[in-house]
Amino acid sequence: MALAIDLSGTSAIVFGVANHRSIAWAIAQHLHAAGARLTITYQNERLAKNALGLIAELDGARAVECDVLDTASVEAAVEAASADAPLTSAVHSVAFANREDLEADFSATGIEGFRTALEVSAYSLLPVARAASAKMTNGGSILTLTFHGADKVYPGYNVMGVAKAALENEVKQLAAEYGRRGIRVNAISAGPLNTLSARGISGFADMQRIHAERSPLRRNITQDEVGAAAAFLSSPLASGITGHVLYVDAGYNVMGV
Ligand SMILES: NC(=O)c1ccc[n+]([C@@H]2O[C@H](COP(=O)([O-])OP(=O)(O)OC[C@H]3O[C@@H](n4cnc5c(N)ncnc54)[C@H](O)[C@@H]3O)[C@@H](O)[C@H]2O)c1
Protein backbone atom coordinates (compact mmCIF):
# COMPACT_ATOMS: atom_id res chain seq x y z
CA MET A 1 0.00 0.00 0.00
CA ALA A 2 1.59 3.32 -1.10
CA LEU A 3 0.59 6.21 1.11
CA ALA A 4 3.09 8.88 0.07
CA ILE A 5 2.24 11.39 -2.64
CA ASP A 6 4.56 10.39 -5.46
CA LEU A 7 4.30 12.23 -8.77
CA SER A 8 7.78 11.37 -10.02
CA GLY A 9 7.95 10.58 -13.73
CA THR A 10 4.89 12.73 -14.45
CA SER A 11 4.35 16.26 -15.72
CA ALA A 12 2.10 18.93 -14.29
CA ILE A 13 1.05 22.36 -15.46
CA VAL A 14 -0.02 25.11 -13.07
CA PHE A 15 -1.73 28.20 -14.49
CA GLY A 16 -1.72 31.48 -12.58
CA VAL A 17 1.41 32.44 -10.68
CA ALA A 18 1.60 36.20 -10.07
CA ASN A 19 3.76 36.39 -6.95
CA HIS A 20 4.83 34.48 -3.84
CA ARG A 21 1.35 34.84 -2.31
CA SER A 22 -0.40 33.21 -5.29
CA ILE A 23 -2.24 29.99 -4.48
CA ALA A 24 -0.76 28.66 -7.73
CA TRP A 25 2.71 29.15 -6.28
CA ALA A 26 1.94 27.11 -3.16
CA ILE A 27 0.45 24.37 -5.33
CA ALA A 28 3.47 24.41 -7.66
CA GLN A 29 5.80 24.01 -4.69
CA HIS A 30 3.86 20.99 -3.41
CA LEU A 31 3.66 19.30 -6.81
CA HIS A 32 7.38 19.89 -7.24
CA ALA A 33 8.10 18.39 -3.83
CA ALA A 34 6.07 15.33 -4.87
CA GLY A 35 8.42 14.90 -7.85
CA ALA A 36 6.36 16.23 -10.76
CA ARG A 37 8.09 17.89 -13.71
CA LEU A 38 6.53 21.36 -13.66
CA THR A 39 5.42 23.94 -16.17
CA ILE A 40 4.17 27.13 -14.54
CA THR A 41 2.38 29.92 -16.36
CA TYR A 42 2.18 33.64 -15.68
CA GLN A 43 -0.22 35.98 -17.41
CA ASN A 44 1.85 38.65 -19.08
CA GLU A 45 5.02 40.71 -19.40
CA ARG A 46 4.03 42.88 -16.42
CA LEU A 47 4.10 39.86 -14.08
CA ALA A 48 7.10 38.22 -15.75
CA LYS A 49 9.84 39.60 -13.49
CA ASN A 50 8.22 38.37 -10.27
CA ALA A 51 7.03 35.09 -11.70
CA LEU A 52 10.29 34.19 -13.45
CA GLY A 53 12.28 34.85 -10.26
CA LEU A 54 10.04 32.50 -8.29
CA ILE A 55 9.82 29.76 -10.90
CA ALA A 56 13.62 29.68 -11.15
CA GLU A 57 13.64 28.53 -7.50
CA LEU A 58 12.10 25.19 -8.49
CA ASP A 59 14.63 22.87 -10.06
CA GLY A 60 13.77 22.01 -13.65
CA ALA A 61 10.52 24.02 -13.69
CA ARG A 62 9.62 25.62 -17.00
CA ALA A 63 8.05 29.10 -17.13
CA VAL A 64 5.59 29.97 -19.90
CA GLU A 65 3.68 33.20 -20.51
CA CYS A 66 0.01 32.39 -21.06
CA ASP A 67 -3.19 34.38 -21.32
CA VAL A 68 -6.02 31.91 -20.71
CA LEU A 69 -8.32 33.87 -23.01
CA ASP A 70 -5.97 33.14 -25.91
CA THR A 71 -6.62 29.49 -26.75
CA ALA A 72 -3.45 29.21 -28.83
CA SER A 73 -1.36 30.30 -25.86
CA VAL A 74 -3.09 27.74 -23.60
CA GLU A 75 -2.39 25.02 -26.16
CA ALA A 76 1.25 26.06 -26.51
CA ALA A 77 1.72 26.00 -22.72
CA VAL A 78 0.21 22.51 -22.46
CA GLU A 79 2.30 21.33 -25.41
CA ALA A 80 5.45 22.53 -23.61
CA ALA A 81 4.31 20.86 -20.38
CA SER A 82 3.88 17.46 -21.98
CA ALA A 83 7.15 17.54 -23.95
CA ASP A 84 9.24 15.39 -21.59
CA ALA A 85 6.87 13.22 -19.58
CA PRO A 86 3.16 12.32 -19.83
CA LEU A 87 0.91 15.09 -18.52
CA THR A 88 -1.05 13.86 -15.52
CA SER A 89 -2.02 17.06 -13.75
CA ALA A 90 -3.34 20.50 -14.68
CA VAL A 91 -4.17 23.20 -12.16
CA HIS A 92 -6.28 26.23 -13.10
CA SER A 93 -5.70 28.98 -10.53
CA VAL A 94 -6.90 31.99 -12.47
CA ALA A 95 -9.60 34.59 -11.87
CA PHE A 96 -10.30 38.23 -12.58
CA ALA A 97 -13.09 40.79 -12.21
CA ASN A 98 -12.94 44.54 -12.68
CA ARG A 99 -12.33 46.35 -9.40
CA GLU A 100 -15.46 48.51 -9.79
CA ASP A 101 -17.58 45.38 -9.98
CA LEU A 102 -16.21 44.27 -6.60
CA GLU A 103 -17.05 47.59 -4.96
CA ALA A 104 -20.46 48.71 -6.20
CA ASP A 105 -23.80 47.01 -5.57
CA PHE A 106 -24.09 43.64 -7.33
CA SER A 107 -27.15 44.85 -9.24
CA ALA A 108 -24.99 47.55 -10.86
CA THR A 109 -22.81 44.99 -12.68
CA GLY A 110 -22.68 45.91 -16.37
CA ILE A 111 -22.56 43.50 -19.27
CA GLU A 112 -18.85 44.07 -19.98
CA GLY A 113 -17.82 43.50 -16.36
CA PHE A 114 -20.06 40.45 -16.15
CA ARG A 115 -18.58 39.06 -19.34
CA THR A 116 -14.99 39.71 -18.24
CA ALA A 117 -15.44 38.01 -14.87
CA LEU A 118 -17.20 34.99 -16.35
CA GLU A 119 -14.79 34.63 -19.28
CA VAL A 120 -11.60 34.79 -17.25
CA SER A 121 -12.77 33.08 -14.08
CA ALA A 122 -15.17 30.42 -15.38
CA TYR A 123 -15.02 29.95 -19.16
CA SER A 124 -11.21 29.68 -19.17
CA LEU A 125 -11.38 26.30 -17.43
CA LEU A 126 -12.73 24.86 -20.69
CA PRO A 127 -9.76 25.62 -23.00
CA VAL A 128 -7.44 24.51 -20.19
CA ALA A 129 -9.37 21.24 -19.75
CA ARG A 130 -9.57 20.60 -23.52
CA ALA A 131 -5.86 21.12 -24.08
CA ALA A 132 -4.77 19.25 -20.95
CA SER A 133 -7.12 16.29 -21.37
CA ALA A 134 -5.88 15.78 -24.93
CA LYS A 135 -2.41 15.11 -23.47
CA MET A 136 -3.59 12.92 -20.58
CA THR A 137 -3.36 9.68 -22.50
CA ASN A 138 -3.19 7.59 -19.34
CA GLY A 139 -5.67 9.44 -17.12
CA GLY A 140 -4.98 12.46 -14.97
CA SER A 141 -6.28 15.22 -12.76
CA ILE A 142 -7.66 18.67 -13.55
CA LEU A 143 -8.09 20.99 -10.61
CA THR A 144 -9.49 24.50 -10.22
CA LEU A 145 -9.88 26.98 -7.36
CA THR A 146 -13.22 28.19 -6.12
CA PHE A 147 -14.68 30.06 -3.13
CA HIS A 148 -17.69 29.67 -0.79
CA GLY A 149 -19.14 32.79 -2.47
CA ALA A 150 -20.31 30.38 -5.20
CA ASP A 151 -22.99 29.23 -2.77
CA LYS A 152 -23.51 31.98 -0.20
CA VAL A 153 -23.60 35.75 -0.37
CA TYR A 154 -20.37 37.53 0.54
CA PRO A 155 -20.91 41.30 0.23
CA GLY A 156 -18.31 42.63 -2.19
CA TYR A 157 -17.71 39.28 -3.91
CA ASN A 158 -20.53 40.21 -6.29
CA VAL A 159 -20.07 38.96 -9.86
CA MET A 160 -17.25 36.63 -8.76
CA GLY A 161 -19.92 34.63 -6.90
CA VAL A 162 -21.70 34.11 -10.21
CA ALA A 163 -18.42 33.13 -11.87
CA LYS A 164 -17.56 30.62 -9.14
CA ALA A 165 -21.06 29.09 -9.28
CA ALA A 166 -20.54 28.59 -13.02
CA LEU A 167 -17.06 27.19 -12.44
CA GLU A 168 -18.31 24.62 -9.90
CA ASN A 169 -20.95 23.45 -12.35
CA GLU A 170 -18.27 23.11 -15.03
CA VAL A 171 -16.30 20.86 -12.67
CA LYS A 172 -19.26 18.48 -12.45
CA GLN A 173 -19.92 18.46 -16.19
CA LEU A 174 -16.25 17.97 -17.06
CA ALA A 175 -15.94 15.19 -14.47
CA ALA A 176 -18.87 13.37 -16.08
CA GLU A 177 -17.47 13.87 -19.59
CA TYR A 178 -13.86 12.86 -18.88
CA GLY A 179 -14.44 10.12 -16.31
CA ARG A 180 -14.38 7.26 -18.77
CA ARG A 181 -10.90 8.38 -19.84
CA GLY A 182 -9.68 8.17 -16.26
CA ILE A 183 -9.42 11.95 -15.98
CA ARG A 184 -10.66 13.38 -12.70
CA VAL A 185 -11.89 16.98 -12.36
CA ASN A 186 -12.17 18.64 -8.95
CA ALA A 187 -12.12 22.01 -7.24
CA ILE A 188 -10.67 23.28 -3.99
CA SER A 189 -12.80 25.87 -2.23
CA ALA A 190 -10.22 27.84 -0.31
CA GLY A 191 -10.89 30.09 2.67
CA PRO A 192 -9.93 33.76 2.24
CA LEU A 193 -6.20 34.25 1.64
CA ASN A 194 -4.37 37.52 1.30
CA THR A 195 -3.33 37.49 -2.38
CA LEU A 196 -3.16 40.03 -5.19
CA SER A 197 -6.65 39.08 -6.40
CA ALA A 198 -8.13 39.12 -2.88
CA ARG A 199 -7.00 42.70 -2.38
CA GLY A 200 -9.40 43.80 -5.11
CA ILE A 201 -12.43 42.56 -3.12
CA SER A 202 -13.93 45.38 -1.04
CA GLY A 203 -15.18 43.13 1.80
CA PHE A 204 -12.01 41.03 2.00
CA ALA A 205 -10.75 42.14 5.44
CA ASP A 206 -14.16 41.29 6.94
CA MET A 207 -14.16 37.90 5.23
CA GLN A 208 -10.83 36.99 6.80
CA ARG A 209 -11.77 38.31 10.23
CA ILE A 210 -15.15 36.52 10.31
CA HIS A 211 -13.69 33.23 9.03
CA ALA A 212 -11.05 33.34 11.78
CA GLU A 213 -13.67 34.11 14.45
CA ARG A 214 -16.31 31.59 13.42
CA SER A 215 -14.68 28.65 11.66
CA PRO A 216 -14.42 25.44 13.70
CA LEU A 217 -10.62 25.73 13.70
CA ARG A 218 -10.91 29.42 14.80
CA ARG A 219 -8.30 30.64 12.34
CA ASN A 220 -7.63 31.42 8.70
CA ILE A 221 -6.05 28.83 6.45
CA THR A 222 -2.70 29.17 4.69
CA GLN A 223 -1.62 28.89 1.06
CA ASP A 224 0.47 25.93 2.15
CA GLU A 225 -2.63 24.03 3.28
CA VAL A 226 -4.21 24.55 -0.14
CA GLY A 227 -0.98 23.38 -1.79
CA ALA A 228 -1.01 20.16 0.24
CA ALA A 229 -4.66 19.44 -0.59
CA ALA A 230 -3.95 20.12 -4.26
CA ALA A 231 -1.05 17.67 -4.27
CA PHE A 232 -3.35 15.04 -2.74
CA LEU A 233 -6.14 15.63 -5.28
CA SER A 234 -3.61 15.56 -8.13
CA SER A 235 -2.15 12.24 -6.99
CA PRO A 236 -3.19 8.60 -7.28
CA LEU A 237 -4.18 8.75 -3.58
CA ALA A 238 -7.32 10.59 -4.76
CA SER A 239 -8.05 8.11 -7.56
CA GLY A 240 -11.67 7.66 -6.44
CA ILE A 241 -12.50 11.38 -6.21
CA THR A 242 -13.98 13.37 -9.09
CA GLY A 243 -16.58 16.09 -9.60
CA HIS A 244 -15.92 17.19 -6.03
CA VAL A 245 -15.49 20.55 -4.33
CA LEU A 246 -13.08 20.07 -1.43
CA TYR A 247 -13.32 22.83 1.19
CA VAL A 248 -9.98 23.91 2.61
CA ASP A 249 -11.48 26.60 4.81
CA ALA A 250 -10.89 25.59 8.45
CA GLY A 251 -14.44 24.20 8.31
CA TYR A 252 -16.17 27.58 7.92
CA ASN A 253 -18.70 26.25 5.39
CA VAL A 254 -20.40 23.94 7.90
CA MET A 255 -21.36 26.75 10.30
CA GLY A 256 -24.86 28.23 10.49
CA VAL A 257 -24.11 31.04 12.93
N1 LIG B 1 -7.31 34.45 -2.32
C1 LIG B 1 -8.45 33.92 -1.89
O1 LIG B 1 -8.98 34.29 -0.84
C2 LIG B 1 -9.12 32.84 -2.70
C3 LIG B 1 -10.08 32.02 -2.08
C4 LIG B 1 -10.70 31.03 -2.84
C5 LIG B 1 -10.38 30.89 -4.17
N2 LIG B 1 -9.44 31.71 -4.75
C6 LIG B 1 -9.14 31.51 -6.16
O2 LIG B 1 -7.80 31.09 -6.30
C7 LIG B 1 -7.38 31.38 -7.63
C8 LIG B 1 -6.02 32.07 -7.57
O3 LIG B 1 -6.15 33.35 -6.99
P1 LIG B 1 -5.13 33.92 -5.92
O4 LIG B 1 -5.92 34.29 -4.74
O5 LIG B 1 -3.96 33.03 -5.80
O6 LIG B 1 -4.69 35.32 -6.56
P2 LIG B 1 -3.54 35.68 -7.61
O7 LIG B 1 -3.83 37.09 -8.00
O8 LIG B 1 -2.21 35.40 -7.07
O9 LIG B 1 -3.82 34.69 -8.82
C9 LIG B 1 -4.76 34.96 -9.82
C10 LIG B 1 -4.04 34.71 -11.12
O10 LIG B 1 -4.94 34.82 -12.22
C11 LIG B 1 -4.15 35.32 -13.27
N3 LIG B 1 -4.97 35.78 -14.39
C12 LIG B 1 -5.97 36.69 -14.41
N4 LIG B 1 -6.42 36.87 -15.67
C13 LIG B 1 -5.71 36.02 -16.46
C14 LIG B 1 -5.69 35.72 -17.85
N5 LIG B 1 -6.51 36.34 -18.71
N6 LIG B 1 -4.81 34.80 -18.30
C15 LIG B 1 -3.97 34.16 -17.45
N7 LIG B 1 -3.93 34.40 -16.14
C16 LIG B 1 -4.79 35.32 -15.65
C17 LIG B 1 -3.35 36.44 -12.62
O11 LIG B 1 -2.27 36.86 -13.42
C18 LIG B 1 -2.90 35.74 -11.36
O12 LIG B 1 -1.70 35.04 -11.57
C19 LIG B 1 -8.49 32.23 -8.25
O13 LIG B 1 -9.34 31.39 -9.00
C20 LIG B 1 -9.22 32.74 -7.02
O14 LIG B 1 -10.56 33.11 -7.30
C21 LIG B 1 -8.78 32.66 -4.04
The ligand as an ORCA input file, in Angstrom:
! r2SCAN-3c Opt
* xyz 0 1
  N      -7.310     34.449     -2.320
  C      -8.448     33.923     -1.894
  O      -8.984     34.294     -0.844
  C      -9.116     32.840     -2.695
  C     -10.077     32.022     -2.083
  C     -10.704     31.034     -2.837
  C     -10.376     30.886     -4.170
  N      -9.436     31.706     -4.751
  C      -9.141     31.508     -6.163
  O      -7.804     31.086     -6.302
  C      -7.383     31.380     -7.626
  C      -6.022     32.067     -7.573
  O      -6.149     33.351     -6.993
  P      -5.128     33.924     -5.923
  O      -5.920     34.291     -4.740
  O      -3.960     33.032     -5.797
  O      -4.695     35.322     -6.556
  P      -3.538     35.685     -7.615
  O      -3.827     37.094     -7.998
  O      -2.208     35.397     -7.070
  O      -3.822     34.690     -8.816
  C      -4.762     34.957     -9.823
  C      -4.042     34.713    -11.117
  O      -4.938     34.818    -12.220
  C      -4.150     35.321    -13.275
  N      -4.972     35.783    -14.393
  C      -5.968     36.695    -14.408
  N      -6.423     36.870    -15.673
  C      -5.710     36.017    -16.462
  C      -5.693     35.725    -17.849
  N      -6.506     36.340    -18.712
  N      -4.809     34.799    -18.301
  C      -3.970     34.156    -17.454
  N      -3.930     34.396    -16.141
  C      -4.785     35.316    -15.646
  C      -3.352     36.444    -12.623
  O      -2.274     36.858    -13.422
  C      -2.901     35.742    -11.363
  O      -1.704     35.042    -11.574
  C      -8.494     32.225     -8.249
  O      -9.343     31.392     -8.997
  C      -9.222     32.743     -7.024
  O     -10.556     33.105     -7.297
  C      -8.783     32.661     -4.040
*
